[in-house]
Each structure stands twice: as structure tokens, then as C-alpha cells.
């Protein structure tokens, strides 16, 4: 509860700072993600599909420049192949991961981004944008599959760090539907620079690329 209260406080604080002159975007982003190992003990086993949905608010302090923040629920994950034995703690058991075992991580985060957004003047019905900044990721659920051990969607315990941080870059286009309403299409790249695992036996960082699909009000 204290962790969730902290997240809500940070969001309310950011909203109070940017409460005037705000434009809102509601989005639903399909994405792909992958885990990048930082030790020889493990190796990546490819990408995993995910989904990020929420809203974004842009505070324009001039015609073409804005502070950007928001809140979203991100379902994300990746796959790691272990080359040496490791013990992983689940909610009700410890499991011995052997060489060659593949762990599929299914993670859920609350995302709280903060950055800058740059837009062009409207060209026809289109406005192009670029955005960059940082994002805080708060883990609210962590499950895993291990096919070799017949483990399916088991709850992890104390294996994933609660807080992570990333830098992000995005670009795309707003296509006007008339008035202030526009549809958005673009992409976003996020690179998390903190190890996701609290287990000291292995280290990996999580990267993702998303297709931004939304409506701007």
C-alpha cells in the first residue's frame, strides 16, 4: 500500500504542476520487448509481445514545446536462457533452474514518464512530433513460465526490483480530425538502465519498442 501511495502521490504532484494548458492523449500501444543480459550466466532468448495502455498529458509552455507526463499500465516481459544452475524464488517455493532452462518473465508495471515534446506547425492536417525524457517503472506483478519444469504463470517472489528507470525516445504524427481532436501514430523506444532482477545471481536490463496508437483531445 505504501508503494502504491507513493506512485499516486507522484502522479498527483505532476498533474498539479502541469494543470493549466494541458492536452490529453489516450493510447493503447502494442509492443515488443527483450531482456539484455549483463552477465555470462544467462543469454537472451528473443523478443516477447506486450501491451501498454494509459494516458498522456502535454503542457505546452509555448506553441511548439511541451512538458509531457502521464500514467499507464504496461504488460511486458522477456525470455532468458540460463547457462549455469540458479535458484529462483517463487511465491510458495524455491526452484532449481538448470543449464539450458528458459525462463519467460511476465511483468506488469505502472509507468510514470516525464519529458519534453517538440511539435511542428500543422502541415495540411498533420503535425509531426518528437519526444524524449525519462520514465519511472513501478512493478506491480511478476510471473514466470519455465516449460522444462512444467511451471506455468507462477508468481515470483522478491525476484524483480520494485522500481526501475528508463530513458525514452519517440516520434510520430498527429492527424487532425477537426478542432482539437487528432489521431496519433508513432513509435517509442525505452531502454531501462537498471537491472530488473533483485536476485544477485543474474542481471539483465529490459528494452522495448512500442507502436503508439492514440487519440489526442
C-alpha positions, 0 to 999 in steps of 0.5 A: 500500500505504501508503494502504491501511495507513493506512485499516486502521490507522484502522479498527483504532484505532476498533474498539479504542476502541469494543470493549466494548458494541458492536452490529453492523449489516450493510447493503447500501444502494442509492443515488443520487448527483450531482456539484455543480459549483463552477465555470462550466466544467462543469454537472451532468448528473443523478443516477447509481445506486450501491451501498454495502455494509459494516458498522456498529458502535454503542457505546452509552455509555448506553441511548439514545446511541451512538458509531457507526463502521464500514467499507464499500465504496461504488460511486458516481459522477456525470455532468458536462457540460463547457462549455469544452475540458479535458484529462483524464488517463487511465491510458495517455493524455491526452484532449481533452474538448470543449464539450458532452462528458459525462463519467460518473465511476465511483468506488469508495471505502472509507468510514470514518464516525464519529458519534453515534446517538440511539435511542428506547425500543422502541415495540411492536417498533420503535425509531426512530433518528437519526444524524449525524457525519462520514465519511472517503472513501478512493478506491480506483478511478476510471473514466470513460465519455465516449460522444462519444469512444467511451471506455468504463470507462477508468481515470483517472489522478491525476484524483480526490483520494485522500481526501475528507470528508463530513458525514452525516445519517440516520434510520430504524427498527429492527424487532425480530425477537426478542432482539437481532436487528432489521431496519433501514430508513432513509435517509442523506444525505452531502454531501462538502465537498471537491472530488473532482477533483485536476485544477485545471481543474474542481471539483465536490463529490459528494452522495448519498442512500442507502436503508439496508437492514440487519440489526442483531445 
